[in-house]
Amino acid sequence: MNEKTDEKTEDVTFREVSSKEQDSEGLQPTPTITFPEGGWRAWCTIAGAYINSFGVYQDFYVRNYLRNFSTSTIGWIGGVQICLNFAPGIITGRLFDRGYFIVLYAVALFMLSLSHEESYYQVFLTNGVCLGLASGLTYSSSLSIPGHYFRRRRSFAVGIVSSGAAMGSVIQPIMLNKLINGPIGFHTAVRISASLNVFLLIVAACLMRTRLPPKEKTQSFPVMQWLRTEPAYLALVLTGIPCFIGLFFAPFYIQLNATSHGVERNLSFYAVSILNAGSFFGRILPGLFSNRFGVFNLGTFFTLGTGVVVLSMIAVKNFVGTVVFAICFGLFSGACIALTPAMFGVLPHMAHNPNEIGTRLGMYLGLGGFIGLFATPILGALLTSQYHWVRPILLSGISMLIGGCLYGISRHYSVKKHGTHRI
């Protein structure tokens, strides 16, 4: 079957905005846009995914490679990586809306394999700066591109895209733990991991293609106007502050939490992989029900649930508790991650301007990335070298609860615009 026939699968038409709506909302006429909701090119584009497994490195750095540095100091490596992973969305999101798609042939991990033990600046520059920046140049675009092919099934498509990272993070931690703590050692293990990642990036670069016409260069991106006049969008962007404070503590520190509570190292190795296995299902399954229950409804529920699950980490003292926590956190946080980009797609004004999704999502990721720069070292400072787990867990859990409340506020304003509670 040729591509043209295949892409006609379940076309969904975006109606043209009426003149009455244009006058009342101050919108410009928008041409009719169709979404194939499937097809060869659409699903090949969705196949792009990327891998992240810093939790393994965090435990190795604290206990071995950088053992003379505090958890807060080591946390800056992860903080910078988070910041550079998400903050470039402010730039790449706008470039995406202009019709450009950036995929970086990342070699940061190969540089990490050349670092020396107890050489903090080398690990900081390679793992924190280079790897974070390499990932950041592709992350926002990867989450935005499903909006070119899907509307009704967008949340499901975004879930598939983000689940690629979860699946990779099931395989990578097991592989890295076995290699790093085996006869091969740290440097060769990182080179093997780098080879796998670079291969996947090449495959992603060959598969991902934009579809919608780019936003005209004469058209502006009035970000400040969006924030002033769209309370639903403002509340949604602000969720990036508490969510990026609370979301990454568990993945970064779950393995360290297990080993510090006496769990055998050969068992604690699997904590990150179990968490990401739960996240894999958490990122896909809610998308299947989003049309029935509403993206905002599910996103708010799972974000609040993530906060509750994080707070329960206080009671995790053994391997069984670690497994149960990892599964629950993976399911809830995975759903939260996958549903957030879809929520931007159902904002009231997005119905008239679907080619703004990259910029709008990029603002959220940029703000969140800036917060993530400081969140991980702050949480590490609260943890201290004596491992006082209650304080960082409380900050992380309460932050996620605040994020869920902000999602609820955004939902409230979106409901008023859409006229239905199923959003």
Wavefront OBJ file of the C-alpha trace (Angstrom):
o trace
v 0.000 0.000 0.000
v 1.415 3.377 -0.894
v 2.073 6.032 1.675
v -0.684 8.372 0.522
v -3.359 5.708 0.905
v -1.975 4.526 4.190
v -1.891 8.005 5.727
v -5.606 8.489 5.149
v -6.310 6.300 8.158
v -9.040 7.963 10.226
v -8.510 11.538 9.056
v -9.679 13.999 11.667
v -10.471 17.461 10.355
v -9.729 20.637 12.243
v -12.564 22.913 11.203
v -11.884 26.400 9.996
v -12.527 29.069 12.596
v -15.698 30.994 11.920
v -15.651 34.763 11.396
v -17.743 35.227 14.519
v -15.196 33.353 16.627
v -12.375 35.300 15.024
v -13.998 38.603 15.944
v -14.814 37.536 19.476
v -11.409 36.000 20.240
v -9.212 38.169 18.041
v -7.938 35.189 16.056
v -6.710 35.110 12.486
v -8.340 32.803 9.936
v -6.798 29.345 10.138
v -6.874 26.918 7.219
v -8.424 23.498 7.649
v -5.896 21.036 9.035
v -6.359 17.271 8.981
v -4.719 14.713 11.224
v -4.193 11.218 9.742
v -4.421 9.557 13.197
v -2.146 6.803 11.893
v -0.359 5.597 8.802
v 3.166 4.436 7.984
v 4.882 7.801 8.279
v 3.013 8.693 11.488
v 3.951 5.492 13.285
v 7.530 5.576 11.991
v 7.836 9.081 13.441
v 6.426 7.905 16.777
v 9.096 5.183 16.832
v 11.786 7.748 17.794
v 12.814 7.380 21.441
v 15.720 8.173 23.683
v 17.237 6.630 26.798
v 18.054 8.054 30.219
v 19.411 6.134 33.254
v 21.299 8.567 35.528
v 20.083 6.745 38.678
v 22.708 4.061 38.125
v 25.489 6.635 37.829
v 24.271 8.490 40.940
v 24.708 5.432 43.140
v 28.075 4.571 41.564
v 29.384 8.118 41.920
v 28.345 8.407 45.583
v 29.748 5.056 46.665
v 32.769 4.626 44.433
v 33.784 6.944 41.616
v 33.352 10.277 43.464
v 33.245 8.996 47.030
v 35.086 12.030 48.420
v 32.332 14.405 47.262
v 29.011 15.036 49.026
v 25.621 13.923 47.681
v 24.760 17.597 47.148
v 27.898 18.199 45.078
v 27.250 15.078 43.010
v 23.627 16.192 42.693
v 24.800 19.167 40.635
v 25.777 16.730 37.886
v 22.222 15.464 37.659
v 20.815 18.962 38.134
v 22.775 20.392 35.224
v 21.812 17.400 33.092
v 18.116 17.961 33.881
v 18.412 21.668 33.147
v 20.124 21.187 29.799
v 17.830 18.295 28.941
v 14.692 20.436 29.257
v 15.671 24.117 29.158
v 16.661 24.125 25.441
v 12.962 23.488 24.763
v 12.506 27.277 24.839
v 14.674 27.461 21.696
v 14.101 24.084 20.053
v 10.339 24.340 20.549
v 10.237 27.564 18.551
v 12.537 26.129 15.865
v 10.225 23.127 15.658
v 7.223 25.407 15.053
v 9.215 27.180 12.323
v 9.676 23.864 10.551
v 13.142 22.815 11.778
v 13.872 19.559 13.578
v 17.148 19.181 15.480
v 18.685 15.774 16.175
v 22.165 15.782 17.682
v 24.607 12.974 17.035
v 25.560 12.707 20.668
v 29.039 11.608 21.712
v 28.865 12.832 25.315
v 28.963 9.337 26.826
v 32.141 8.502 24.921
v 33.690 11.569 26.544
v 32.489 10.341 29.964
v 34.339 7.058 29.376
v 37.599 9.054 29.251
v 37.112 10.618 32.695
v 39.247 9.718 35.704
v 38.220 8.599 39.173
v 37.825 11.438 41.689
v 37.969 13.949 38.824
v 34.728 15.766 39.519
v 35.029 18.415 36.803
v 35.441 15.774 34.076
v 32.262 13.947 35.125
v 30.442 17.255 35.547
v 31.338 18.464 32.041
v 30.649 15.171 30.269
v 27.672 13.669 32.113
v 26.133 16.920 33.276
v 26.808 19.504 30.561
v 27.485 17.580 27.341
v 25.018 14.735 27.817
v 22.324 17.087 29.099
v 22.736 19.468 26.164
v 22.816 16.602 23.636
v 19.530 15.256 24.984
v 17.959 18.694 25.325
v 18.312 19.500 21.631
v 15.990 16.620 20.754
v 13.652 16.188 23.749
v 11.122 18.969 23.192
v 10.822 18.232 19.485
v 10.336 14.520 20.147
v 7.376 15.280 22.409
v 5.920 17.860 20.004
v 6.041 15.875 16.798
v 3.086 13.550 17.606
v 0.942 16.703 17.358
v 1.658 16.734 13.610
v -0.032 13.373 13.086
v -2.508 12.850 15.922
v -5.254 14.833 17.629
v -7.829 12.389 18.954
v -5.153 9.830 19.836
v -2.435 12.330 20.692
v -2.059 11.348 24.341
v -1.633 7.708 23.338
v 0.965 8.656 20.709
v 2.909 10.845 23.168
v 2.765 7.977 25.668
v 4.394 5.666 23.137
v 7.135 8.221 22.433
v 7.924 8.797 26.108
v 7.719 5.060 26.863
v 10.774 4.583 24.661
v 12.840 6.279 27.357
v 11.250 4.052 30.003
v 11.946 0.875 28.043
v 15.536 1.947 27.462
v 15.823 2.688 31.160
v 14.744 -0.854 31.976
v 17.551 -2.316 29.881
v 20.284 0.255 30.490
v 20.476 0.159 34.322
v 20.698 -3.641 34.388
v 23.347 -3.594 31.681
v 25.320 -0.763 33.310
v 25.182 -2.265 36.804
v 26.380 -5.645 35.567
v 29.151 -4.112 33.472
v 30.312 -1.409 35.903
v 30.465 -3.785 38.867
v 31.852 -6.669 36.807
v 35.230 -7.367 35.247
v 34.685 -4.858 32.429
v 34.630 -1.797 34.675
v 33.199 1.701 34.431
v 34.922 3.077 31.335
v 34.231 0.152 29.005
v 30.658 -0.072 30.331
v 30.064 3.569 29.410
v 31.475 2.994 25.908
v 29.086 0.083 25.365
v 26.176 2.215 26.601
v 27.274 5.067 24.331
v 27.377 2.780 21.292
v 23.809 1.656 21.956
v 22.578 5.230 22.421
v 24.266 6.553 19.293
v 22.782 3.697 17.231
v 19.290 4.560 18.523
v 19.819 8.248 17.728
v 20.734 7.373 14.147
v 17.586 5.258 13.805
v 15.477 8.081 15.293
v 16.999 10.617 12.903
v 16.063 8.425 9.941
v 12.477 7.871 11.102
v 11.224 11.200 12.485
v 9.642 13.653 10.041
v 7.522 16.774 10.563
v 4.227 17.061 8.680
v 2.271 20.276 9.332
v 3.283 23.448 7.493
v 5.592 25.588 9.647
v 4.354 28.733 11.310
v 4.951 31.684 9.001
v 8.093 33.650 9.821
v 6.030 36.814 9.777
v 3.879 35.381 12.578
v 5.113 36.028 16.090
v 5.080 33.914 19.225
v 3.423 36.251 21.763
v 4.450 34.271 24.811
v 3.768 37.052 27.310
v 0.329 37.606 25.795
v -0.424 33.914 26.178
v 0.567 34.056 29.847
v -1.486 37.204 30.500
v -4.665 36.270 28.641
v -4.795 32.472 29.005
v -5.039 31.454 32.679
v -5.241 27.769 31.721
v -1.885 28.037 29.938
v -0.325 30.083 32.752
v -1.306 27.516 35.378
v -0.051 24.686 33.176
v 3.344 26.343 32.678
v 3.668 27.039 36.408
v 3.280 23.322 37.178
v 6.813 22.976 35.848
v 8.168 24.520 39.062
v 6.872 22.029 41.664
v 6.869 19.031 39.313
v 10.533 19.403 38.405
v 11.378 19.751 42.088
v 9.547 16.573 43.023
v 9.707 14.263 40.035
v 13.375 13.264 39.844
v 14.312 12.513 43.432
v 13.019 8.932 43.414
v 14.587 7.862 40.095
v 17.959 9.378 41.060
v 18.088 8.048 44.620
v 16.004 4.836 44.778
v 19.016 2.570 44.320
v 21.014 4.505 46.915
v 18.010 4.381 49.264
v 17.848 0.606 48.934
v 21.549 -0.011 49.543
v 21.667 2.434 52.471
v 18.857 0.466 54.145
v 20.736 -2.792 53.915
v 19.284 -4.246 50.732
v 21.808 -6.536 49.070
v 23.600 -4.816 46.213
v 22.778 -7.546 43.694
v 19.078 -6.915 44.438
v 19.184 -3.125 44.715
v 20.698 -3.053 41.209
v 17.245 -3.818 39.821
v 15.431 -0.960 41.592
v 15.853 1.565 38.755
v 14.863 -1.002 36.128
v 11.747 -2.017 38.059
v 10.777 1.650 38.412
v 11.179 2.215 34.683
v 9.273 -0.957 33.844
v 6.357 0.499 35.797
v 6.890 3.807 34.021
v 6.711 2.047 30.638
v 3.156 0.896 31.326
v 2.284 4.145 33.082
v 3.166 6.141 29.972
v 1.093 4.018 27.574
v -2.006 2.769 29.414
v -3.534 6.154 30.452
v -3.405 7.287 26.831
v -5.769 4.475 25.915
v -8.406 5.914 28.246
v -7.752 9.641 27.783
v -10.590 10.105 25.271
v -13.015 8.479 27.683
v -11.975 10.171 30.925
v -10.175 13.286 29.665
v -6.469 14.146 29.490
v -6.644 16.831 32.194
v -8.676 14.617 34.512
v -6.190 11.769 34.253
v -3.159 14.072 34.410
v -4.377 15.759 37.600
v -5.197 12.415 39.230
v -1.858 10.783 38.421
v 0.167 13.838 39.461
v -1.531 13.964 42.845
v -1.069 10.201 43.086
v 2.644 10.594 42.359
v 2.922 12.972 45.305
v 1.262 10.445 47.620
v 3.508 7.635 46.380
v 6.660 9.739 46.879
v 5.654 10.466 50.482
v 5.273 6.724 51.063
v 8.994 6.356 50.323
v 9.563 7.258 53.982
v 8.332 3.772 54.902
v 10.539 1.918 52.402
v 13.102 -0.025 54.433
v 13.642 -3.340 52.607
v 13.690 -4.983 49.189
v 9.970 -5.773 49.086
v 9.109 -2.187 49.959
v 11.546 -0.954 47.315
v 9.906 -3.109 44.628
v 6.374 -2.041 45.553
v 7.399 1.621 45.670
v 9.283 1.379 42.368
v 6.286 -0.134 40.562
v 3.800 2.377 41.987
v 6.020 5.383 41.394
v 6.790 4.215 37.872
v 3.114 3.814 37.002
v 1.987 7.159 38.422
v 4.955 9.281 37.388
v 5.028 7.690 33.934
v 1.404 8.678 33.395
v 2.157 12.200 34.634
v 5.064 12.560 32.198
v 3.167 11.199 29.194
v -0.046 13.174 29.760
v 1.581 16.584 30.267
v 2.417 17.256 26.566
v -1.070 16.043 25.615
v -2.596 18.573 28.032
v -0.910 21.369 26.092
v -2.560 19.998 22.984
v -6.092 20.372 24.383
v -5.715 23.910 25.719
v -8.585 26.093 24.383
v -6.429 28.252 22.062
v -4.558 25.268 20.626
v -7.660 24.344 18.603
v -6.957 27.363 16.371
v -3.134 27.265 16.370
v -1.829 23.663 16.437
v 1.517 24.780 15.020
v 2.309 26.608 18.280
v 2.555 23.441 20.363
v 6.369 23.281 20.219
v 6.801 26.797 21.590
v 4.115 26.415 24.247
v 5.508 23.091 25.474
v 9.045 24.457 25.220
v 8.209 27.246 27.682
v 7.064 24.641 30.215
v 10.150 22.482 29.705
v 12.447 25.515 29.807
v 11.064 26.719 33.136
v 11.118 23.202 34.538
v 14.679 22.636 33.356
v 15.869 25.807 35.090
v 14.226 24.634 38.323
v 15.724 21.162 37.882
v 19.192 22.724 37.855
v 18.821 23.539 41.552
v 16.341 20.871 42.671
v 18.640 17.844 42.629
v 21.553 19.436 44.555
v 19.090 20.924 47.068
v 17.549 17.495 47.614
v 21.060 16.065 47.920
v 21.917 18.703 50.529
v 18.786 17.801 52.500
v 19.773 14.138 52.310
v 23.333 14.781 53.614
v 26.081 12.164 53.791
v 24.298 10.635 56.820
v 21.284 9.825 54.603
v 18.438 11.681 56.353
v 15.771 10.527 53.908
v 12.660 12.152 55.427
v 13.493 15.761 54.536
v 14.089 15.364 50.774
v 11.164 12.949 50.513
v 8.813 15.493 52.115
v 9.968 18.254 49.769
v 9.636 15.995 46.744
v 6.204 14.615 47.664
v 4.650 17.937 48.682
v 5.961 19.540 45.482
v 4.165 16.926 43.388
v 0.939 17.534 45.320
v 1.229 21.264 44.568
v 1.820 20.417 40.919
v -1.357 18.329 40.883
v -3.316 21.259 42.320
v -1.987 23.563 39.574
v -3.053 21.014 36.965
v -6.491 21.146 38.564
v -6.565 24.952 38.235
v -5.608 24.713 34.561
v -8.326 22.113 34.100
v -10.869 24.446 35.720
v -10.234 27.223 33.184
v -10.137 24.756 30.302
v -13.500 23.329 31.337
v -15.009 26.831 31.253
v -13.793 27.263 27.670
v -14.637 23.814 26.361
v -17.967 23.552 28.148
v -17.372 19.947 29.221
v -15.742 18.229 32.168
v -14.339 15.435 30.008
v -11.074 17.120 28.976
l 1 2 3 4 5 6 7 8 9 10 11 12 13 14 15 16 17 18 19 20 21 22 23 24 25 26 27 28 29 30 31 32 33 34 35 36 37 38 39 40 41 42 43 44 45 46 47 48 49 50 51 52 53 54 55 56 57 58 59 60 61 62 63 64 65 66 67 68 69 70 71 72 73 74 75 76 77 78 79 80 81 82 83 84 85 86 87 88 89 90 91 92 93 94 95 96 97 98 99 100 101 102 103 104 105 106 107 108 109 110 111 112 113 114 115 116 117 118 119 120 121 122 123 124 125 126 127 128 129 130 131 132 133 134 135 136 137 138 139 140 141 142 143 144 145 146 147 148 149 150 151 152 153 154 155 156 157 158 159 160 161 162 163 164 165 166 167 168 169 170 171 172 173 174 175 176 177 178 179 180 181 182 183 184 185 186 187 188 189 190 191 192 193 194 195 196 197 198 199 200 201 202 203 204 205 206 207 208 209 210 211 212 213 214 215 216 217 218 219 220 221 222 223 224 225 226 227 228 229 230 231 232 233 234 235 236 237 238 239 240 241 242 243 244 245 246 247 248 249 250 251 252 253 254 255 256 257 258 259 260 261 262 263 264 265 266 267 268 269 270 271 272 273 274 275 276 277 278 279 280 281 282 283 284 285 286 287 288 289 290 291 292 293 294 295 296 297 298 299 300 301 302 303 304 305 306 307 308 309 310 311 312 313 314 315 316 317 318 319 320 321 322 323 324 325 326 327 328 329 330 331 332 333 334 335 336 337 338 339 340 341 342 343 344 345 346 347 348 349 350 351 352 353 354 355 356 357 358 359 360 361 362 363 364 365 366 367 368 369 370 371 372 373 374 375 376 377 378 379 380 381 382 383 384 385 386 387 388 389 390 391 392 393 394 395 396 397 398 399 400 401 402 403 404 405 406 407 408 409 410 411 412 413 414 415 416 417 418 419 420 421 422 423
